């Protein structure tokens, strides 16, 4: 039974991740501004939004490219989150009627700002050398991303902008934690260039906590399925969740 629960836990985590990714792709606008007021933005705030829109695209494009040369699920999963980050800044651009620097989201490695073009090419060349280099590149990108999210957040008092910066920073911490974890496995220590060592350690801790919470949630879901196996046997599945449970009923009966 313990082995069954372990298999169920792992499978549920994988399936949950797949389902979440599908939902994230389907729902481009991921930020709910609710009753937050639209404000008059300063030029500094506008420049920050435009800059971050392309920075998030660079991260997404880079990780997609590295997923083709690196045998790690990290570079398959994280680009989905980076797309969501892009969408968040796209939402802000639409909300305030700004000019979008991204003319074609599907054009990999194409940017309006030459800074991102040069950085992208530099990081791609490094990241394709080895898995270790790829993980280092990932950490470098999240290092820069976290620093800019913190910086731009400190320079605004607009609640809708702060919501985006806070939300994306938390997710960026999880990405950083994943890259650091993979570097640790190879005995490599990453030294941050843009954030402080304390901020790096906080990111790693946040990512570890997030993984633990997901694992615990997966275990609860697996136990729930195990308890319902008998009652679900021979029932026709009526939803995605029911089909998952139906699968295990037939697999283990």
MORATA-V253939 format. One record per residue. N is the residue number from 1. RES is the residue in three letters. PHI is phi in degrees with one decimal (NA if undefined). OMEGA is omega as a letter, one per 20 degrees, with the letter a starting at -180 (999 if undefined). D_LAST is the distance of its C-alpha to the last C-alpha in Angstrom with 2 decimals. Layout:
BEGIN
n: <N;N>
res: <RES;RES>
phi: <PHI;PHI>
omega: <OMEGA;OMEGA>
d_last: <D_LAST;D_LAST>
END
This chain:
BEGIN
n: <1;2;3;4;5;6;7;8;9;10;11;12;13;14;15;16;17;18;19;20;21;22;23;24;25;26;27;28;29;30;31;32;33;34;35;36;37;38;39;40;41;42;43;44;45;46;47;48;49;50;51;52;53;54;55;56;57;58;59;60;61;62;63;64;65;66;67;68;69;70;71;72;73;74;75;76;77;78;79;80;81;82;83;84;85;86;87;88;89;90;91;92;93;94;95;96;97;98;99;100;101;102;103;104;105;106;107;108;109;110;111;112;113;114;115;116;117;118;119;120;121;122;123;124;125;126;127;128;129;130;131;132;133;134;135;136;137;138;139;140;141;142;143;144;145;146;147;148;149;150;151;152;153;154;155;156;157;158;159;160;161;162;163;164;165;166;167;168;169;170;171;172;173;174;175;176;177;178;179;180;181;182;183;184;185;186;187;188;189;190;191;192;193;194;195;196;197;198;199;200;201;202;203;204;205;206;207;208;209;210;211;212;213;214;215;216;217;218;219;220;221;222;223;224;225;226;227;228;229;230;231;232;233;234;235;236;237;238;239;240;241;242;243;244;245;246;247;248;249;250;251;252;253>
res: <UNK;UNK;UNK;UNK;UNK;UNK;UNK;UNK;UNK;UNK;UNK;UNK;UNK;UNK;UNK;UNK;UNK;UNK;UNK;UNK;UNK;UNK;UNK;UNK;UNK;UNK;UNK;UNK;UNK;UNK;UNK;UNK;UNK;UNK;UNK;UNK;UNK;UNK;UNK;UNK;UNK;UNK;UNK;UNK;UNK;UNK;UNK;UNK;UNK;UNK;UNK;UNK;UNK;UNK;UNK;UNK;UNK;UNK;UNK;UNK;UNK;UNK;UNK;UNK;UNK;UNK;UNK;UNK;UNK;UNK;UNK;UNK;UNK;UNK;UNK;UNK;UNK;UNK;UNK;UNK;UNK;UNK;UNK;UNK;UNK;UNK;UNK;UNK;UNK;UNK;UNK;UNK;UNK;UNK;UNK;UNK;UNK;UNK;UNK;UNK;UNK;UNK;UNK;UNK;UNK;UNK;UNK;UNK;UNK;UNK;UNK;UNK;UNK;UNK;UNK;UNK;UNK;UNK;UNK;UNK;UNK;UNK;UNK;UNK;UNK;UNK;UNK;UNK;UNK;UNK;UNK;UNK;UNK;UNK;UNK;UNK;UNK;UNK;UNK;UNK;UNK;UNK;UNK;UNK;UNK;UNK;UNK;UNK;UNK;UNK;UNK;UNK;UNK;UNK;UNK;UNK;UNK;UNK;UNK;UNK;UNK;UNK;UNK;UNK;UNK;UNK;UNK;UNK;UNK;UNK;UNK;UNK;UNK;UNK;UNK;UNK;UNK;UNK;UNK;UNK;UNK;UNK;UNK;UNK;UNK;UNK;UNK;UNK;UNK;UNK;UNK;UNK;UNK;UNK;UNK;UNK;UNK;UNK;UNK;UNK;UNK;UNK;UNK;UNK;UNK;UNK;UNK;UNK;UNK;UNK;UNK;UNK;UNK;UNK;UNK;UNK;UNK;UNK;UNK;UNK;UNK;UNK;UNK;UNK;UNK;UNK;UNK;UNK;UNK;UNK;UNK;UNK;UNK;UNK;UNK;UNK;UNK;UNK;UNK;UNK;UNK;UNK;UNK;UNK;UNK;UNK;UNK;UNK;UNK;UNK;UNK;UNK;UNK>
phi: <NA;-62.8;-65.3;-60.3;-64.4;-64.0;-63.1;-61.8;-59.7;-63.9;-66.3;-63.2;-61.7;-66.4;-63.9;-61.7;-63.3;-65.7;-64.0;-60.1;-59.5;-63.6;-67.9;-63.9;-68.2;-70.4;-107.4;-68.3;-83.8;-102.4;-105.6;-99.6;-80.0;52.3;-97.0;-60.1;-72.6;-80.8;-120.7;-88.9;-86.4;-79.5;-63.7;-62.9;-68.3;-63.0;-59.9;-65.5;-61.9;-62.8;-61.9;-69.2;-58.9;-76.9;-63.7;-67.9;-65.7;-59.2;-62.4;-61.2;-61.3;-62.9;-67.0;-63.0;-64.1;-71.3;-64.8;-85.1;-124.0;-120.5;-86.6;-140.9;-65.6;-55.0;-82.4;-95.3;-80.3;-64.5;-57.1;-64.4;-67.2;-65.0;-62.8;-64.8;-64.5;-58.7;-63.2;-62.9;-74.6;-64.0;-64.7;-64.5;-62.2;-68.1;-62.4;-107.6;64.7;-89.8;-81.7;-80.7;-73.2;-96.3;-78.3;-140.2;-64.6;-83.1;-80.8;-68.9;77.7;-107.4;-137.7;-78.3;-83.3;-57.5;-57.5;-73.9;-60.7;-67.6;-66.2;-59.3;-63.0;-63.9;-72.7;-62.4;-60.0;-72.0;-64.9;-83.6;-69.3;-166.6;-60.3;-60.3;-63.8;-63.3;-66.8;-64.9;-62.0;-59.1;-64.4;-63.4;-66.0;-68.7;-58.6;-64.1;-63.0;-61.7;-60.8;-71.6;-62.2;-66.0;-61.9;-67.6;-65.8;-73.0;-101.3;-131.5;-118.3;-83.9;-64.5;-69.7;-68.3;-61.6;-58.7;-65.2;-61.9;-63.4;-63.1;-71.0;-63.4;-61.3;-69.3;-63.5;-60.2;-66.2;-63.8;-58.6;-59.8;-64.8;-68.6;-64.5;-60.6;-70.4;-68.1;-59.5;-62.2;-98.5;72.3;-108.3;-101.8;-94.9;-107.2;-66.5;-104.4;-114.4;-100.1;-83.2;-61.8;-63.8;-68.4;-64.5;-63.1;-64.3;-64.6;-62.1;-64.3;-63.3;-66.4;-64.7;-63.9;-62.3;-64.0;-64.1;-63.9;-66.0;-64.1;-65.1;-65.3;-62.8;-65.2;-64.2;-65.7;-64.5;-63.5;-62.2;-65.0;-59.1;-70.3;-100.3;-55.4;-62.7;-71.7;-87.2;-58.2;71.1;-84.7;-77.5;-66.5;-117.5;-150.2;-59.6;-62.2;-66.3;-66.9;-62.9;-65.6;-60.9;-58.6;-71.8;-58.6;-77.3;-70.9;-104.5;-97.4>
omega: <r;r;r;a;r;r;r;a;a;a;r;r;r;a;r;r;r;r;r;r;a;r;a;r;a;a;a;a;a;a;r;a;r;a;r;a;r;a;r;a;r;r;r;r;r;a;a;r;a;r;a;r;r;r;r;r;r;r;a;a;a;a;r;r;a;r;a;a;a;a;r;r;a;a;r;a;a;r;r;r;r;r;r;r;r;a;r;r;r;r;r;r;r;a;a;r;a;r;a;r;a;a;a;a;a;a;a;r;r;a;r;a;r;r;a;r;a;a;r;a;r;a;r;a;r;a;a;a;a;r;a;r;r;r;r;r;r;r;r;r;a;r;r;a;r;a;a;r;r;a;a;r;a;a;r;r;a;a;a;r;r;r;r;a;a;a;a;r;r;a;r;r;a;r;r;a;a;r;r;r;r;r;r;a;a;r;a;r;r;r;a;r;a;r;r;r;r;r;r;a;r;r;r;r;r;r;r;r;r;r;a;r;r;r;r;r;r;r;r;r;r;r;r;r;a;a;a;a;a;a;a;a;r;r;r;a;a;r;r;r;r;r;r;r;r;r;a;r;a;a;a;r;999>
d_last: <12.93;16.07;14.94;11.87;14.49;16.90;14.82;14.15;17.86;19.13;17.21;18.28;21.81;21.89;20.59;22.93;25.74;25.20;25.20;28.23;30.06;29.61;31.00;33.83;34.84;34.81;36.86;39.94;41.90;40.12;42.96;43.63;47.32;47.25;50.80;52.10;55.59;56.61;59.44;62.20;61.11;63.47;63.84;62.23;59.11;59.03;59.42;56.56;54.14;55.20;54.96;51.45;50.24;51.20;50.12;46.57;46.71;47.95;45.01;42.50;44.25;44.60;40.95;39.91;42.36;41.23;37.57;38.67;40.19;38.20;34.74;33.64;31.33;34.08;36.19;33.45;32.51;35.98;37.74;35.63;37.09;40.53;40.34;39.81;42.86;44.83;43.85;45.05;48.48;48.52;48.05;51.01;53.08;52.44;53.07;56.47;57.45;57.70;57.89;54.62;55.25;52.10;53.16;50.06;46.80;45.41;48.37;47.10;49.80;52.34;54.10;57.23;58.20;59.37;58.23;54.57;55.27;56.83;54.27;51.38;52.97;53.76;50.27;48.59;50.87;50.00;46.26;45.81;47.36;44.30;41.18;43.34;45.91;43.31;42.07;45.72;46.43;43.55;45.02;48.47;47.37;45.66;48.73;50.98;48.68;48.43;52.20;53.01;50.66;52.29;55.76;55.52;53.92;56.91;59.31;58.20;58.29;56.39;53.28;51.32;52.09;51.24;47.85;47.05;48.44;46.64;43.24;43.53;44.90;41.83;39.63;42.09;41.79;38.06;38.89;41.58;39.32;36.85;39.75;41.28;38.02;37.86;41.55;41.18;38.64;41.44;44.05;45.85;47.48;48.13;51.41;51.58;54.50;54.42;52.65;53.54;51.74;50.92;49.33;47.28;46.05;45.24;43.20;41.20;40.62;39.56;37.07;35.57;35.26;33.60;30.99;30.36;29.97;27.47;25.44;25.56;24.60;21.61;20.52;21.01;19.00;16.02;16.38;16.67;13.43;11.62;13.60;12.77;8.99;9.23;12.31;11.31;8.56;10.51;13.39;15.49;16.10;19.79;20.62;20.03;18.55;16.24;15.25;14.42;12.13;10.65;10.15;8.13;5.93;5.34;5.89;3.83;0.00>
END
